[in-house]
Amino acid sequence: MVRRQKRAAEKQRTANTSRWILRLNPKGQTTIPVEVRRALGVGGEVRELELVRTGEGFYLRPHKPPLPIHNYIGYCAEELQGVEDPVFFVRELRGRSASEEE
């Protein structure tokens, strides 16, 4: 029983300290191993990763770019100040009555 616990603890330690050697091609590109992509939560679809430099080295994390709507925040702030019901407001903008279903 003690032997199994030691093996499990050893596996846990090695799982937390995995290392990968990445090769760069002449263009400076590399392939990120599937285990690393899974650990970062990035799947097969194209995602952005952020490489962050700290005093102790670098770390990699998923990058979630801001939503495009954030580019427009503040443009109509004055006009939208009095809006109490955003659903009613948007339906009016679309030329529909507030009682119509979408």
Secondary structure, DSSP 8 states (H G I E B T S, - for coil): -HHHHHHHHHHHHHHHT--------TTS-----HHHHHHHT--SS--EEEEEEETTEEEEEEE----GGGGGTTTTHHHHTT-S-HHHHHHHHTT--TTS--
